[in-house]
Amino acid sequence: MLNDLKMRAFLIHLWAFVVVLAVLAGINLLTNPMTLWFVWVLIGWGIAVAAHDVALLLQMTHRRERIFNDPKMRAFLIHLFLYVAVNLVLLAVNLILTPQVWWFYW
């Protein structure tokens, strides 16, 4: 598993995500525990890590369907995943912070 360059790149990305988030959470909780701002980093970077994982899983599967073998189809699915994930996050932020004003669809 560690011999595969793409898997190694994903593991480095995941490791950096976990370490940096732990440091940011520590800074946030030590300096201002009433305002949890590190959660926004968790959400944003978490979407990127998840997209990296989806790309890796689509590429590493040994199935023969076009969706797994065609690079354009894989790119489309990764971008579709990102689009849906980001819009769901925007909807959640809209509902949590300003439920009286619907701005997420703009």
Secondary structure, DSSP 4 states (H G I P E B T S, - for coil): -TTSHHHHHHHHHHHHHHHHHHHHHHHHHHH-TTS--HHHHHHHHHHHHHHHHHHHHHHH----SHHHH-HHHHHHHHHHHHHHHHHHHHHHHHHHH-TTS--TT-
